[in-house]
Amino acid sequence: MKKYSIIIFIVALATLLLIQSKVIMPFVYKVVQSDLFLVDSKDQGGQSPISTPLTKLAFIHCNTHIKSKLGPDVSISFPENPLNAWSLGNYQYVINAEIDITSTTASTITKKYICRIHYKNGDNDEGSLDFANWSIEGLSGLDSI
């Protein structure tokens, strides 16, 4: 039996590779090409920075979130517009901006941050002013504060 174990192992391995390449991978390719993961939305993503009413609201909501996280001991001044804003599609946005932070123990510093935010109501713009309809997916650049 020991003599045949290597042969059985090689045949089993070859069978697994054949099943993967002829059965599993074609099925995976069909699923990827299908509309299974397609989200039909009016908000189309893009690689170029944009400025829309929703990106401006996303910027405001990110700033509100930052202010609530830093607390009352810190004075923050926000610019009027972000440096850049991108739509990832399906009402997900990435905001890149700067803020001036002044604390009671230090001088004023300027920090850049990136905020990823998602508008949960989709194509319905009615609740876009309410922060409860947005979710902050991530925030970076302000870790050292």
N, C-alpha and C positions, 0 to 999 in steps of 0.2 A: 504494500500500500504506500509505503514511503517513496517508492520509486515513481509512482504515478502522481504524487501530490504536486510536484512542480508542473507537470503537464496539465493537471486539472486547474491549477492556479492560472496558468497562461491562457487556457481556453476560457475560463471564467472572466478574466480581465479583457480578453478580446471581445467576448460577448457583451460585456458591459459597455465598452467603447463603441461597439457597433450599434447597440440599442440607443445610446446617447446621441450619436451622430445621425441615425436614420429615423428615430422616433421622437425623442424628447426635444432636440434642438429645432426641428421643423415646426413642432407644436408651439414652442416658445416664440419663434419668429412670427407665426400667424397671430398669436395673442398680442405681440408688440405692434404689429401692423394694423390691428383692428381698432375700433373706436372705444374699446373697453376703458382706457385711461384718458380719453379725450373729454375735456371739460368745455362745454359750449358757453362762451362768455363774450360780452361786448368788449371787455377789457383785454386787449391784446398786448402781450409783452413785447419788448424790444431791447436791442443792445445799446441804443443811444439814450442819453439822458433826455427826459421830457419834463414839461411843466403843464399840469392840468389842474382843474379844481380839486380832484381827489388827491393828487400828490401834495398840494398845498395843505389840505386837511390832514394828510398823513404826517406832514412835517409838524403841524401844530400839535397833533396828538402825541407824537414822539417827544416834543418839548415838554408837554404837560406831564408825561410819564417821567421824564428825567427830573423835572422840578419836584415831583412827589417823592422820588427816590433819594434825592440829595438832602432834603429837609430844610428847616428854617434857619440853620446856622450859616448857610451859604447863600450868597447873592449871585444870581445868574442873569446874564443878559444874552438874549437870543437875537440873531440877525433876522431881518425881514424875510429872507428867502434862503433855502438850502444851497449848498455848493452845487450839488447834483441830486437828481431824483430819477429812479428807474422804475418802470413797471415790469414786473416779472410775469404778468398775465394773471387772469382770474383774480384781480383786485389784491394782488400782493405787491408791495412796494419796498424799495430800498432807498433810504434817505441818507445822504452824506452831508454833514453840516458842521459848523463850528459854534462853540459857545464860549463866552467869557465868564470865568468863575472867580468870584472874590469871596474869600472866607475871612473870618475874624482874626485868624492867626497868620495868614499869608497875603501876599500881594495878588494882583489879578493875573490869571493865566488864561491863555486861549487853548482850548482843547478841540480836536476834531473827533467826531463820533460817526458811527454808522448804526442806523436803526432799521430793522426789518419789521414791517408792520403789515397786517392783513385786515381788509375790510370784510366783515363776515356776512353782510347782507347782499352781496353780489350785485346784480343789475338794478336793485332797488336803492336809489340814491336818497330816499326820504330820511333815513336815520344816520346819514353820514356825519352829522354834527355831534352826535352822541358818542362819547368815548366808549360806552359799553358795547357798541357795535364794532369796535376795532380790537385787535389783539396784537400785542407786541410779541413778535417771534424771537427777537434777539436784539441785543444792544452791545456794541463794543467800542472801545476807545476811551471809556470813562472808568476803567477798572481801578486806576490808581488814586481815585478821589475818595 
